[in-house]
Amino acid sequence: MSDAQKPRVISVPEPRTLDLIFTPEALGRLRAGYRIVETTDAAFAALPDAVLGEARYIIGQPPISAGTLEKMTSLRCVLNVESNLLNNMPYETLFERGIHVVTTGAVFAEPVAELGLALALDLARGVVDADLAFREGRELWGGDGNGSARLLSGSDIGIVGFGDPGRALHRLLAGFRARVRVFDPWLPPSILRDHGVEPASLDTVLGESDTVFVVASVTSDNQGFLGAEAFAKMRKGAAFILLSRAGVVDFEALMEAVRSGHIMAASDVFPEEPLARDHPVRALPNFLRSAHRAGALDVAFKRMGDMVLEDMDLMDRGLPPMRCKRAERETVSRMRSKPVDRN
């Protein structure tokens, strides 16, 4: 195949880079099989009409106006490698034209689930606090150091949201013989039962769990839906672990619930990132903090490139994308998660 016959790809993977999401071998295959035009979000709409008209794929999700989309007569798929589906393009027109919008966000499911499990185990056994005490020469030995410790095994666990991260988390929890209840209003109960979890109301998940994991995306329906009333329903001493986005909680109410001693908490995400140096959560006891690092592993980023190449190969052969997750007409415009600005 001559260079002129190769499909055109517009690369605008901000804040990622092609070197981040492709191994050297995979990037070599991408460049060998496609004509790549690299640009930025800001410069995307100003690309020559000929380039826009030839583009078969977009790697990234730059803002696309209706006018720009009209020029993109060869477009088959927008491959979002940021992971949050953004409300920055005319989805209805894309769907009417049969153009796929897909996301590689599933690559973060296992890394997020593993860190979530680590946070839960730490809250149950006080690993970090015990280590800090040891360093300062005030450690407590044996049972004296387990005054508030408890087992995850055989406990009641709740999961809010059962997309890819929730399912990955459930797989990790299988060995703990826990009773797992799930609240996800976007899934029918039969799907939850097929995965071996109990469908439950939000009140039941909150009130009947020793540990609650939150992996729900932020949508137009659920911003700040976990507030003071929700935390008050939780068992005293229960653990609340936030892994998705801070936008689903009233963060001030979460801090107050921890400060009062009613619950413990851990979070990988915060209302503003980076967090202000004087933010009160930094000094809050019984609150375990992680700097939005749950999914940011190199192995996850490189899986993105593999998924993109596999799905582009399928579409080149007239088949639908299968590795990336496709946006749904009914829900895509309801997504409200903030895009990340760093890897």
LUMZAMAR-783342 format. One record per residue (C-alpha): residue number from 1; residue in one letter; x, y, z. Coordinates in pm, 1 decimal, padded with zeros to 6 digits. Layout:
<volo k="NUM" r="A" u="X" v="Y" w="Z"/>
...
END
This chain:
<volo k="1" r="M" u="00000.0" v="00000.0" w="00000.0"/>
<volo k="2" r="S" u="00142.0" v="00340.3" w="-00098.7"/>
<volo k="3" r="D" u="00146.1" v="00625.5" w="00151.1"/>
<volo k="4" r="A" u="-00134.8" v="00796.2" w="-00038.0"/>
<volo k="5" r="Q" u="-00356.5" v="00490.3" w="00008.0"/>
<volo k="6" r="K" u="-00307.2" v="00465.6" w="00383.9"/>
<volo k="7" r="P" u="-00600.1" v="00583.4" w="00597.5"/>
<volo k="8" r="R" u="-00564.7" v="00927.6" w="00751.1"/>
<volo k="9" r="V" u="-00558.5" v="00958.0" w="01131.1"/>
<volo k="10" r="I" u="-00572.6" v="01284.2" w="01322.9"/>
<volo k="11" r="S" u="-00384.2" v="01249.8" w="01650.2"/>
<volo k="12" r="V" u="-00490.1" v="01485.3" w="01931.0"/>
<volo k="13" r="P" u="-00468.7" v="01271.6" w="02246.6"/>
<volo k="14" r="E" u="-00436.3" v="01556.0" w="02502.1"/>
<volo k="15" r="P" u="-00327.8" v="01529.2" w="02779.2"/>
<volo k="16" r="R" u="-00176.9" v="01199.2" w="02663.6"/>
<volo k="17" r="T" u="00091.3" v="01164.9" w="02398.1"/>
<volo k="18" r="L" u="00141.5" v="00893.5" w="02140.1"/>
<volo k="19" r="D" u="00464.1" v="00792.7" w="02315.9"/>
<volo k="20" r="L" u="00269.7" v="00748.0" w="02639.6"/>
<volo k="21" r="I" u="-00009.9" v="00529.6" w="02504.1"/>
<volo k="22" r="F" u="00182.0" v="00322.7" w="02249.0"/>
<volo k="23" r="T" u="00481.9" v="00099.3" w="02301.2"/>
<volo k="24" r="P" u="00761.6" v="00171.9" w="02051.8"/>
<volo k="25" r="E" u="00659.6" v="-00139.0" w="01854.8"/>
<volo k="26" r="A" u="00291.5" v="-00044.1" w="01852.3"/>
<volo k="27" r="L" u="00370.0" v="00314.5" w="01755.5"/>
<volo k="28" r="G" u="00579.2" v="00181.9" w="01469.1"/>
<volo k="29" r="R" u="00279.6" v="-00020.3" w="01347.6"/>
<volo k="30" r="L" u="00055.1" v="00284.9" w="01376.6"/>
<volo k="31" r="R" u="00290.4" v="00499.8" w="01170.7"/>
<volo k="32" r="A" u="00348.4" v="00222.6" w="00915.9"/>
<volo k="33" r="G" u="-00022.5" v="00164.3" w="00856.1"/>
<volo k="34" r="Y" u="-00164.8" v="00515.5" w="00867.4"/>
<volo k="35" r="R" u="-00090.4" v="00873.2" w="00767.5"/>
<volo k="36" r="I" u="-00075.2" v="01057.8" w="01098.8"/>
<volo k="37" r="V" u="-00147.4" v="01427.0" w="01141.2"/>
<volo k="38" r="E" u="-00057.0" v="01544.7" w="01490.7"/>
<volo k="39" r="T" u="-00228.2" v="01854.2" w="01624.6"/>
<volo k="40" r="T" u="-00376.6" v="02007.5" w="01939.7"/>
<volo k="41" r="D" u="-00727.4" v="02069.4" w="02067.1"/>
<volo k="42" r="A" u="-00694.0" v="02439.1" w="01990.3"/>
<volo k="43" r="A" u="-00562.7" v="02386.1" w="01636.8"/>
<volo k="44" r="F" u="-00788.0" v="02096.5" w="01538.1"/>
<volo k="45" r="A" u="-01067.5" v="02296.1" w="01371.6"/>
<volo k="46" r="A" u="-00813.4" v="02496.8" w="01170.9"/>
<volo k="47" r="L" u="-00668.8" v="02191.1" w="00994.6"/>
<volo k="48" r="P" u="-00695.4" v="02210.0" w="00615.9"/>
<volo k="49" r="D" u="-01029.0" v="02096.8" w="00476.7"/>
<volo k="50" r="A" u="-00852.7" v="01824.9" w="00277.3"/>
<volo k="51" r="V" u="-00706.9" v="01674.8" w="00595.7"/>
<volo k="52" r="L" u="-01039.6" v="01688.9" w="00777.7"/>
<volo k="53" r="G" u="-01215.8" v="01536.4" w="00480.0"/>
<volo k="54" r="E" u="-00973.2" v="01244.0" w="00454.4"/>
<volo k="55" r="A" u="-00958.6" v="01162.2" w="00827.0"/>
<volo k="56" r="R" u="-01091.2" v="00814.0" w="00901.5"/>
<volo k="57" r="Y" u="-01008.1" v="00818.5" w="01272.1"/>
<volo k="58" r="I" u="-00943.3" v="01069.8" w="01548.3"/>
<volo k="59" r="I" u="-00724.5" v="00957.6" w="01838.9"/>
<volo k="60" r="G" u="-00838.8" v="01187.2" w="02117.5"/>
<volo k="61" r="Q" u="-01156.2" v="01387.7" w="02169.6"/>
<volo k="62" r="P" u="-01099.5" v="01747.3" w="02061.0"/>
<volo k="63" r="P" u="-01393.3" v="01988.2" w="02046.3"/>
<volo k="64" r="I" u="-01576.4" v="01927.9" w="01718.4"/>
<volo k="65" r="S" u="-01835.9" v="02180.2" w="01602.1"/>
<volo k="66" r="A" u="-02119.2" v="02087.5" w="01370.1"/>
<volo k="67" r="G" u="-01944.8" v="02281.9" w="01094.1"/>
<volo k="68" r="T" u="-01615.9" v="02097.6" w="01139.8"/>
<volo k="69" r="L" u="-01792.1" v="01762.9" w="01152.3"/>
<volo k="70" r="E" u="-01966.7" v="01842.4" w="00825.4"/>
<volo k="71" r="K" u="-01625.3" v="01859.1" w="00658.9"/>
<volo k="72" r="M" u="-01523.2" v="01518.2" w="00797.3"/>
<volo k="73" r="T" u="-01691.7" v="01307.1" w="00532.4"/>
<volo k="74" r="S" u="-01465.5" v="01002.6" w="00582.7"/>
<volo k="75" r="L" u="-01477.0" v="00987.9" w="00963.1"/>
<volo k="76" r="R" u="-01558.7" v="00647.9" w="01111.5"/>
<volo k="77" r="C" u="-01457.5" v="00673.6" w="01475.5"/>
<volo k="78" r="V" u="-01348.7" v="00908.1" w="01752.8"/>
<volo k="79" r="L" u="-01119.2" v="00710.1" w="01984.6"/>
<volo k="80" r="N" u="-01116.9" v="00887.2" w="02320.0"/>
<volo k="81" r="V" u="-00795.2" v="00809.5" w="02507.9"/>
<volo k="82" r="E" u="-00855.6" v="01052.2" w="02795.6"/>
<volo k="83" r="S" u="-01125.0" v="00815.2" w="02934.6"/>
<volo k="84" r="N" u="-01396.7" v="01071.2" w="03018.2"/>
<volo k="85" r="L" u="-01654.7" v="01114.0" w="02743.1"/>
<volo k="86" r="L" u="-01674.9" v="01489.4" w="02694.8"/>
<volo k="87" r="N" u="-01981.8" v="01688.4" w="02596.2"/>
<volo k="88" r="N" u="-01791.3" v="01873.1" w="02325.0"/>
<volo k="89" r="M" u="-01930.4" v="01743.2" w="01997.0"/>
<volo k="90" r="P" u="-02269.8" v="01690.9" w="01830.0"/>
<volo k="91" r="Y" u="-02331.2" v="01332.2" w="01936.7"/>
<volo k="92" r="E" u="-02669.7" v="01305.0" w="01768.2"/>
<volo k="93" r="T" u="-02514.2" v="01386.3" w="01431.1"/>
<volo k="94" r="L" u="-02232.4" v="01139.8" w="01492.8"/>
<volo k="95" r="F" u="-02478.4" v="00863.0" w="01573.9"/>
<volo k="96" r="E" u="-02701.8" v="00949.6" w="01277.6"/>
<volo k="97" r="R" u="-02400.8" v="00916.8" w="01047.9"/>
<volo k="98" r="G" u="-02295.1" v="00586.4" w="01204.3"/>
<volo k="99" r="I" u="-01971.7" v="00731.5" w="01343.9"/>
<volo k="100" r="H" u="-01850.8" v="00549.7" w="01653.5"/>
<volo k="101" r="V" u="-01735.1" v="00728.6" w="01967.7"/>
<volo k="102" r="V" u="-01536.4" v="00495.4" w="02190.8"/>
<volo k="103" r="T" u="-01326.8" v="00524.4" w="02503.9"/>
<volo k="104" r="T" u="-01027.6" v="00330.9" w="02631.8"/>
<volo k="105" r="G" u="-01124.4" v="00396.7" w="02994.7"/>
<volo k="106" r="A" u="-01154.5" v="00024.8" w="03069.2"/>
<volo k="107" r="V" u="-00773.7" v="00007.2" w="03095.0"/>
<volo k="108" r="F" u="-00798.2" v="00182.2" w="03431.4"/>
<volo k="109" r="A" u="-01042.9" v="-00066.3" w="03585.1"/>
<volo k="110" r="E" u="-00791.4" v="-00313.3" w="03729.0"/>
<volo k="111" r="P" u="-00541.6" v="-00053.1" w="03856.2"/>
<volo k="112" r="V" u="-00821.6" v="00144.4" w="04023.2"/>
<volo k="113" r="A" u="-00968.0" v="-00171.7" w="04175.2"/>
<volo k="114" r="E" u="-00631.4" v="-00281.2" w="04315.2"/>
<volo k="115" r="L" u="-00564.9" v="00053.7" w="04479.0"/>
<volo k="116" r="G" u="-00921.4" v="00055.7" w="04611.4"/>
<volo k="117" r="L" u="-00862.0" v="-00281.0" w="04774.5"/>
<volo k="118" r="A" u="-00534.5" v="-00152.7" w="04922.7"/>
<volo k="119" r="L" u="-00713.4" v="00149.2" w="05070.3"/>
<volo k="120" r="A" u="-00983.0" v="-00075.2" w="05217.6"/>
<volo k="121" r="L" u="-00729.2" v="-00305.9" w="05375.9"/>
<volo k="122" r="D" u="-00541.9" v="-00010.5" w="05519.7"/>
<volo k="123" r="L" u="-00855.5" v="00137.6" w="05674.4"/>
<volo k="124" r="A" u="-00938.3" v="-00203.7" w="05820.3"/>
<volo k="125" r="R" u="-00590.9" v="-00273.9" w="05960.4"/>
<volo k="126" r="G" u="-00427.9" v="00069.1" w="06002.6"/>
<volo k="127" r="V" u="-00116.1" v="-00017.8" w="05803.9"/>
<volo k="128" r="V" u="-00004.5" v="00338.0" w="05725.2"/>
<volo k="129" r="D" u="-00068.8" v="00472.4" w="06075.2"/>
<volo k="130" r="A" u="00111.2" v="00175.2" w="06230.8"/>
<volo k="131" r="D" u="00411.8" v="00233.5" w="06006.5"/>
<volo k="132" r="L" u="00423.3" v="00603.6" w="06093.9"/>
<volo k="133" r="A" u="00400.1" v="00516.7" w="06463.3"/>
<volo k="134" r="F" u="00686.7" v="00269.3" w="06422.3"/>
<volo k="135" r="R" u="00906.0" v="00531.0" w="06257.8"/>
<volo k="136" r="E" u="00840.3" v="00767.4" w="06546.3"/>
<volo k="137" r="G" u="00908.9" v="00503.3" w="06813.2"/>
<volo k="138" r="R" u="00553.3" v="00490.0" w="06946.4"/>
<volo k="139" r="E" u="00441.3" v="00158.7" w="06793.8"/>
<volo k="140" r="L" u="00200.1" v="-00071.2" w="06975.3"/>
<volo k="141" r="W" u="00282.5" v="-00442.1" w="06965.9"/>
<volo k="142" r="G" u="00047.6" v="-00733.7" w="06903.4"/>
<volo k="143" r="G" u="-00311.5" v="-00691.4" w="07011.2"/>
<volo k="144" r="D" u="-00239.4" v="-00350.1" w="07159.4"/>
<volo k="145" r="G" u="-00194.0" v="-00224.4" w="06803.7"/>
<volo k="146" r="N" u="-00525.4" v="-00365.6" w="06683.2"/>
<volo k="147" r="G" u="-00775.4" v="-00176.6" w="06894.7"/>
<volo k="148" r="S" u="-00989.3" v="-00072.6" w="06596.3"/>
<volo k="149" r="A" u="-00876.1" v="-00334.5" w="06344.5"/>
<volo k="150" r="R" u="-01127.9" v="-00554.6" w="06165.8"/>
<volo k="151" r="L" u="-01140.7" v="-00812.1" w="05889.8"/>
<volo k="152" r="L" u="-01246.9" v="-00752.6" w="05532.9"/>
<volo k="153" r="S" u="-01307.3" v="-01126.8" w="05501.5"/>
<volo k="154" r="G" u="-01668.0" v="-01223.3" w="05562.6"/>
<volo k="155" r="S" u="-01776.9" v="-00860.8" w="05593.3"/>
<volo k="156" r="D" u="-02057.4" v="-00667.5" w="05423.4"/>
<volo k="157" r="I" u="-01935.6" v="-00469.6" w="05124.8"/>
<volo k="158" r="G" u="-02123.9" v="-00218.0" w="04912.9"/>
<volo k="159" r="I" u="-02033.2" v="-00091.6" w="04567.7"/>
<volo k="160" r="V" u="-02188.0" v="00220.4" w="04414.4"/>
<volo k="161" r="G" u="-02157.8" v="00191.5" w="04037.1"/>
<volo k="162" r="F" u="-02093.3" v="-00132.4" w="03852.8"/>
<volo k="163" r="G" u="-01914.8" v="-00042.0" w="03533.2"/>
<volo k="164" r="D" u="-01568.2" v="-00169.3" w="03450.0"/>
<volo k="165" r="P" u="-01403.7" v="-00055.7" w="03778.6"/>
<volo k="166" r="G" u="-01686.5" v="-00197.2" w="03990.2"/>
<volo k="167" r="R" u="-01666.7" v="-00532.7" w="03815.7"/>
<volo k="168" r="A" u="-01288.5" v="-00544.5" w="03846.0"/>
<volo k="169" r="L" u="-01321.4" v="-00464.6" w="04214.6"/>
<volo k="170" r="H" u="-01575.2" v="-00744.5" w="04263.3"/>
<volo k="171" r="R" u="-01336.8" v="-00993.1" w="04102.6"/>
<volo k="172" r="L" u="-01064.2" v="-00893.9" w="04348.8"/>
<volo k="173" r="L" u="-01302.7" v="-00924.5" w="04642.2"/>
<volo k="174" r="A" u="-01402.1" v="-01281.9" w="04553.2"/>
<volo k="175" r="G" u="-01141.6" v="-01434.3" w="04783.2"/>
<volo k="176" r="F" u="-01266.4" v="-01240.4" w="05084.5"/>
<volo k="177" r="R" u="-01598.6" v="-01429.4" w="05098.9"/>
<volo k="178" r="A" u="-01779.9" v="-01102.7" w="05154.8"/>
<volo k="179" r="R" u="-02146.3" v="-01030.4" w="05097.7"/>
<volo k="180" r="V" u="-02141.8" v="-00777.0" w="04814.3"/>
<volo k="181" r="R" u="-02438.1" v="-00548.6" w="04746.5"/>
<volo k="182" r="V" u="-02442.8" v="-00312.4" w="04448.8"/>
<volo k="183" r="F" u="-02637.0" v="00002.0" w="04365.1"/>
<volo k="184" r="D" u="-02635.5" v="00102.2" w="03998.7"/>
<volo k="185" r="P" u="-02953.6" v="00259.5" w="03857.8"/>
<volo k="186" r="W" u="-02827.7" v="00221.5" w="03500.3"/>
<volo k="187" r="L" u="-02820.7" v="-00158.3" w="03518.1"/>
<volo k="188" r="P" u="-03109.5" v="-00406.8" w="03549.7"/>
<volo k="189" r="P" u="-03101.3" v="-00637.7" w="03853.6"/>
<volo k="190" r="S" u="-03051.1" v="-00945.8" w="03635.4"/>
<volo k="191" r="I" u="-02713.2" v="-00821.0" w="03512.6"/>
<volo k="192" r="L" u="-02598.7" v="-00762.6" w="03869.9"/>
<volo k="193" r="R" u="-02713.7" v="-01109.5" w="03973.8"/>
<volo k="194" r="D" u="-02536.5" v="-01262.6" w="03672.7"/>
<volo k="195" r="H" u="-02213.6" v="-01113.4" w="03808.1"/>
<volo k="196" r="G" u="-02271.8" v="-01270.2" w="04147.7"/>
<volo k="197" r="V" u="-02363.6" v="-00956.0" w="04342.6"/>
<volo k="198" r="E" u="-02686.1" v="-00854.3" w="04514.8"/>
<volo k="199" r="P" u="-02884.5" v="-00567.2" w="04360.1"/>
<volo k="200" r="A" u="-02971.6" v="-00319.3" w="04634.4"/>
<volo k="201" r="S" u="-03101.3" v="00030.5" w="04691.4"/>
<volo k="202" r="L" u="-02859.2" v="00307.0" w="04776.0"/>
<volo k="203" r="D" u="-02993.8" v="00320.2" w="05131.6"/>
<volo k="204" r="T" u="-02928.6" v="-00053.4" w="05174.3"/>
<volo k="205" r="V" u="-02576.8" v="-00029.9" w="05033.8"/>
<volo k="206" r="L" u="-02496.3" v="00257.9" w="05267.0"/>
<volo k="207" r="G" u="-02669.4" v="00125.0" w="05575.3"/>
<volo k="208" r="E" u="-02575.3" v="-00242.9" w="05555.2"/>
<volo k="209" r="S" u="-02207.8" v="-00223.3" w="05457.8"/>
<volo k="210" r="D" u="-01886.7" v="-00225.6" w="05657.2"/>
<volo k="211" r="T" u="-01704.2" v="-00087.9" w="05353.3"/>
<volo k="212" r="V" u="-01853.5" v="00118.6" w="05070.0"/>
<volo k="213" r="F" u="-01663.2" v="00162.7" w="04742.6"/>
<volo k="214" r="V" u="-01776.6" v="00444.3" w="04512.3"/>
<volo k="215" r="V" u="-01684.1" v="00393.4" w="04147.8"/>
<volo k="216" r="A" u="-01977.3" v="00575.4" w="03986.8"/>
<volo k="217" r="S" u="-01912.2" v="00827.1" w="03710.4"/>
<volo k="218" r="V" u="-02036.6" v="01182.1" w="03751.2"/>
<volo k="219" r="T" u="-02351.0" v="01240.1" w="03545.6"/>
<volo k="220" r="S" u="-02613.5" v="01510.9" w="03511.8"/>
<volo k="221" r="D" u="-02825.8" v="01301.9" w="03752.1"/>
<volo k="222" r="N" u="-02590.1" v="01235.2" w="04041.2"/>
<volo k="223" r="Q" u="-02364.2" v="01533.8" w="04109.3"/>
<volo k="224" r="G" u="-02312.4" v="01560.4" w="04484.4"/>
<volo k="225" r="F" u="-02573.5" v="01293.2" w="04554.3"/>
<volo k="226" r="L" u="-02371.7" v="01146.5" w="04841.8"/>
<volo k="227" r="G" u="-02403.3" v="01407.4" w="05114.3"/>
<volo k="228" r="A" u="-02459.7" v="01442.5" w="05487.1"/>
<volo k="229" r="E" u="-02782.3" v="01242.1" w="05481.2"/>
<volo k="230" r="A" u="-02612.5" v="00956.0" w="05298.1"/>
<volo k="231" r="F" u="-02314.9" v="00945.1" w="05536.0"/>
<volo k="232" r="A" u="-02544.5" v="00952.0" w="05838.4"/>
<volo k="233" r="K" u="-02705.6" v="00629.0" w="05713.0"/>
<volo k="234" r="M" u="-02374.4" v="00442.8" w="05719.4"/>
<volo k="235" r="R" u="-02276.0" v="00211.9" w="06004.8"/>
<volo k="236" r="K" u="-02065.0" v="00378.3" w="06271.1"/>
<volo k="237" r="G" u="-01701.0" v="00301.1" w="06199.2"/>
<volo k="238" r="A" u="-01770.5" v="00195.5" w="05838.7"/>
<volo k="239" r="A" u="-01522.8" v="00280.6" w="05563.9"/>
<volo k="240" r="F" u="-01611.6" v="00499.3" w="05264.5"/>
<volo k="241" r="I" u="-01371.3" v="00471.7" w="04969.3"/>
<volo k="242" r="L" u="-01400.6" v="00718.1" w="04681.0"/>
<volo k="243" r="L" u="-01232.2" v="00606.4" w="04358.9"/>
<volo k="244" r="S" u="-01421.1" v="00765.1" w="04067.6"/>
<volo k="245" r="R" u="-01468.6" v="01143.4" w="04086.3"/>
<volo k="246" r="A" u="-01513.6" v="01386.0" w="04374.6"/>
<volo k="247" r="G" u="-01813.6" v="01534.2" w="04193.9"/>
<volo k="248" r="V" u="-02041.5" v="01254.5" w="04315.3"/>
<volo k="249" r="V" u="-02000.0" v="01356.4" w="04680.6"/>
<volo k="250" r="D" u="-02052.3" v="01661.9" w="04893.0"/>
<volo k="251" r="F" u="-01688.1" v="01671.1" w="04997.3"/>
<volo k="252" r="E" u="-01742.5" v="01904.1" w="05292.9"/>
<volo k="253" r="A" u="-02008.9" v="01666.8" w="05427.2"/>
<volo k="254" r="L" u="-01772.6" v="01372.9" w="05378.9"/>
<volo k="255" r="M" u="-01501.0" v="01544.3" w="05578.5"/>
<volo k="256" r="E" u="-01747.9" v="01630.6" w="05853.0"/>
<volo k="257" r="A" u="-01867.7" v="01270.2" w="05874.5"/>
<volo k="258" r="V" u="-01505.7" v="01161.2" w="05921.8"/>
<volo k="259" r="R" u="-01423.5" v="01446.6" w="06159.4"/>
<volo k="260" r="S" u="-01718.9" v="01353.2" w="06381.2"/>
<volo k="261" r="G" u="-01587.9" v="00996.9" w="06413.0"/>
<volo k="262" r="H" u="-01892.9" v="00843.6" w="06246.3"/>
<volo k="263" r="I" u="-01702.9" v="00690.6" w="05952.0"/>
<volo k="264" r="M" u="-01352.7" v="00650.7" w="05812.0"/>
<volo k="265" r="A" u="-01272.5" v="00743.5" w="05454.6"/>
<volo k="266" r="A" u="-01018.4" v="00718.1" w="05177.6"/>
<volo k="267" r="S" u="-01011.5" v="00906.2" w="04850.2"/>
<volo k="268" r="D" u="-00803.4" v="00904.2" w="04534.1"/>
<volo k="269" r="V" u="-00987.1" v="01210.0" w="04396.2"/>
<volo k="270" r="F" u="-01054.5" v="01561.1" w="04523.1"/>
<volo k="271" r="P" u="-01271.3" v="01862.1" w="04433.6"/>
<volo k="272" r="E" u="-00970.8" v="02053.7" w="04300.1"/>
<volo k="273" r="E" u="-00654.0" v="01891.9" w="04177.6"/>
<volo k="274" r="P" u="-00381.7" v="01958.5" w="04271.8"/>
<volo k="275" r="L" u="-00525.9" v="02019.3" w="04616.7"/>
<volo k="276" r="A" u="-00444.5" v="02344.5" w="04797.4"/>
<volo k="277" r="R" u="-00164.1" v="02302.8" w="05049.3"/>
<volo k="278" r="D" u="-00387.9" v="02434.1" w="05328.2"/>
<volo k="279" r="H" u="-00693.6" v="02220.3" w="05243.0"/>
<volo k="280" r="P" u="-00830.7" v="02077.1" w="05569.2"/>
<volo k="281" r="V" u="-00849.1" v="01721.5" w="05435.7"/>
<volo k="282" r="R" u="-00469.3" v="01704.5" w="05442.1"/>
<volo k="283" r="A" u="-00464.8" v="01700.3" w="05823.0"/>
<volo k="284" r="L" u="-00787.5" v="01508.1" w="05884.9"/>
<volo k="285" r="P" u="-00738.4" v="01193.4" w="06097.1"/>
<volo k="286" r="N" u="-00902.3" v="00869.7" w="05977.9"/>
<volo k="287" r="F" u="-00893.6" v="00996.1" w="05619.6"/>
<volo k="288" r="L" u="-00653.0" v="00816.4" w="05386.0"/>
<volo k="289" r="R" u="-00537.2" v="01025.1" w="05089.3"/>
<volo k="290" r="S" u="-00406.4" v="00929.9" w="04744.2"/>
<volo k="291" r="A" u="-00318.4" v="01188.1" w="04476.5"/>
<volo k="292" r="H" u="-00537.5" v="01067.1" w="04185.6"/>
<volo k="293" r="R" u="-00288.8" v="00793.5" w="04107.0"/>
<volo k="294" r="A" u="-00509.3" v="00485.3" w="04112.8"/>
<volo k="295" r="G" u="-00519.2" v="00429.2" w="03738.2"/>
<volo k="296" r="A" u="-00207.7" v="00612.4" w="03622.3"/>
<volo k="297" r="L" u="00019.2" v="00312.9" w="03557.7"/>
<volo k="298" r="D" u="00233.6" v="00285.2" w="03247.4"/>
<volo k="299" r="V" u="00097.1" v="-00062.2" w="03177.8"/>
<volo k="300" r="A" u="-00254.4" v="00085.0" w="03163.8"/>
<volo k="301" r="F" u="-00153.3" v="00363.5" w="02928.4"/>
<volo k="302" r="K" u="00016.1" v="00117.7" w="02693.5"/>
<volo k="303" r="R" u="-00297.1" v="-00099.3" w="02684.7"/>
<volo k="304" r="M" u="-00474.6" v="00203.3" w="02539.8"/>
<volo k="305" r="G" u="-00257.5" v="00192.4" w="02231.0"/>
<volo k="306" r="D" u="-00316.6" v="-00178.6" w="02184.1"/>
<volo k="307" r="M" u="-00693.5" v="-00127.1" w="02207.9"/>
<volo k="308" r="V" u="-00684.2" v="00157.3" w="01956.9"/>
<volo k="309" r="L" u="-00484.5" v="-00046.0" w="01703.6"/>
<volo k="310" r="E" u="-00708.9" v="-00350.7" w="01738.1"/>
<volo k="311" r="D" u="-01028.5" v="-00152.0" w="01691.6"/>
<volo k="312" r="M" u="-00890.9" v="00046.1" w="01397.9"/>
<volo k="313" r="D" u="-00795.3" v="-00282.8" w="01232.2"/>
<volo k="314" r="L" u="-01149.5" v="-00414.0" w="01281.9"/>
<volo k="315" r="M" u="-01304.8" v="-00100.5" w="01136.6"/>
<volo k="316" r="D" u="-01062.0" v="-00103.7" w="00842.8"/>
<volo k="317" r="R" u="-01213.8" v="-00443.9" w="00761.7"/>
<volo k="318" r="G" u="-01569.3" v="-00318.7" w="00785.6"/>
<volo k="319" r="L" u="-01633.8" v="-00453.7" w="01135.8"/>
<volo k="320" r="P" u="-01744.2" v="-00266.0" w="01449.7"/>
<volo k="321" r="P" u="-01497.6" v="-00173.3" w="01726.1"/>
<volo k="322" r="M" u="-01490.6" v="-00436.1" w="02000.1"/>
<volo k="323" r="R" u="-01201.5" v="-00354.2" w="02236.7"/>
<volo k="324" r="C" u="-01293.1" v="00000.3" w="02335.1"/>
<volo k="325" r="K" u="-01620.9" v="00085.7" w="02506.6"/>
<volo k="326" r="R" u="-01874.0" v="00248.4" w="02277.9"/>
<volo k="327" r="A" u="-02062.6" v="00559.4" w="02383.1"/>
<volo k="328" r="E" u="-02436.6" v="00508.7" w="02412.0"/>
<volo k="329" r="R" u="-02679.7" v="00748.7" w="02249.3"/>
<volo k="330" r="E" u="-02899.1" v="00764.6" w="02560.3"/>
<volo k="331" r="T" u="-02627.6" v="00838.1" w="02816.6"/>
<volo k="332" r="V" u="-02324.0" v="00998.9" w="02655.0"/>
<volo k="333" r="S" u="-02445.5" v="01358.6" w="02684.9"/>
<volo k="334" r="R" u="-02522.8" v="01303.5" w="03055.3"/>
<volo k="335" r="M" u="-02158.3" v="01245.8" w="03150.2"/>
<volo k="336" r="R" u="-02015.2" v="01523.5" w="03367.5"/>
<volo k="337" r="S" u="-01674.4" v="01397.8" w="03487.5"/>
<volo k="338" r="K" u="-01404.9" v="01662.2" w="03464.9"/>
<volo k="339" r="P" u="-01139.1" v="01580.9" w="03206.3"/>
<volo k="340" r="V" u="-00793.9" v="01521.8" w="03348.3"/>
<volo k="341" r="D" u="-00519.3" v="01770.8" w="03269.0"/>
<volo k="342" r="R" u="-00226.8" v="01551.1" w="03367.8"/>
<volo k="343" r="N" u="-00135.4" v="01185.0" w="03326.9"/>
END
